[in-house]
Amino acid sequence: MAERFVDSYLGYLLGQANHALYKDFEAQVRARGLSSIEWRVLATLHDGDPLTVSQLAQEVLSKQPTVTKLVQRMAEQGWVALHTDPADQRRTLVAATAAGRRLVKPLVEEARVHEQRLLRALGATEKKALRQLLGKLMAVRA
């Protein structure tokens, strides 16, 4: 029997790998009262510099209008703070608040443990190579 297209198509394989990585972890995200996109926003912001809404949208794989509405709701919940970008008054910077970081910190730790469990079949060299290769693919889009 011939190999099916999807069995070797990189987009499909990456999608399936993403699903395998996230499907069990999603229950932990929901148990903390977060949607998957709220989790991605807080995970992105919790240990980094503030980002513009457009940068954040790119990072969390969503459209800018969606992220604009989302961060406004998250600001009302006290999870993020919105500030005018001093370099460009037309742009809004988004930063995680202390409450947002407290909320996401245990999830980040759980995500690390979950990832380690899923990747235990790979050796250290394979894990490093996988991360490097994925980094190269992501750089192509930039």
N, C-alpha and C positions, 0 to 999 in steps of 0.2 A: 504494500500500500504506500502510495506517495505521501511525502510529508505535506501537511496542510500549510498554507501560507501563514496563518496566525501562529503556528508553532515556531517559526523563525523570524517573524516580523518584530523588530525591536520595539516599536510603539506598543504593540500588544503585550510583549513580554514585560516591558517596564510598567504598563498599566496593571498587569496581573501581580507583579512584584509589589507595587504600591498597595494594591488591595490586600495582599497577604500581610503586609506590614501593618496596615491600619485597621483591618476589620475587627480584630480582637481588642485593640486599644481604644477603639471608638466608644465602647461601653464605659470605659473609665472616664473619658472626656465628658460623656453625657451625665455620668454620675456626679460630676462636679458642677453640673448645671450649665455647661458650655456646648455650643454647637461646634461642628468641625471647623468652620471658618473663624469663629471666635478663638478657638484653640490655636489655629495657625497664626492669627494676629498676635495673641499674647506670647506664643512661643517665639515669634520673630522679634518682638519688641523687648522681651523681659531682660535681656542681657546685652542690648546694643543701644546705639544712639537713636534718637528720634528719626523717623522717616517721614517724607512727604506722603500724602495719600496715594499719589501715583506710584511711588516707589513701593509702598506697602501693598498696593493692589498687585503689582508685578510679583512681589515676594510670596504672597498668599494665593496666587493663581486665580484671581478674581477680577471682575471689571471695576473700574474706578468708581462709577456711580453706586455700585453695590457696597464697596468699601467705605465710601463717604457716608452713606446712611448707617452702616454698621458701626463705624467708629463714633458717630454721634450718639447712638444708643449705648455703646460701651462707655462713653464719657459720662452719660447720665447715670450709669451704674457704678461709676467711680473706678473703672478698670483701666482707662486710658485718659490722658490729658491732651487737649488740643491747643496748639499755640500757633500764632502767625509766624511764619518764617521771617526772621529779621533780614535775610538776604533778598527776599522777594515777598512783599506783602500780599501777593495774590495766592501764595501757597500756604497750606496748613501742615504743620508738623504734628506727628502723633507719637506719643511716648507712653510707655506703661507706667502706671502709678504704683505706689507701694502696695496698694490693695490688689492690683492686677498681678504684680510679681508674686505676692503671697499666694494668690489663687493658683497661678500656673506652676509655681516651683515644684510642688509634689508631682504634678503631671509630667513635668520635664524629667524628673527622676524616674518615674514609672515608664516613660517613653524610652529612656536609655536602657533600663532593664529589659523591657520588651524587645527592643532592637537587638540587644546582646543575645537574648534567647533565640530569636529568629536567625541570627547570623552565626550561631554556634557551629553550624556545619561547615563554615568557611574557616580557613586558617588565617593567621594574622596578615600574611602577605596578600591573600586573596581579598580580605576586607579592605586593606589599604589600596589595592589596585582598583577595586570596585568604586571606592570613593573618588579616586583620581580620575577614572574614566567617566564617571557621572559628572564630575566637575568640568571636564573637558566638553562634554555634551552641553552642559548648561552655559558654558562660555560662548558657544556657537550662537546662541540666541541673542546674546548681548550686543 
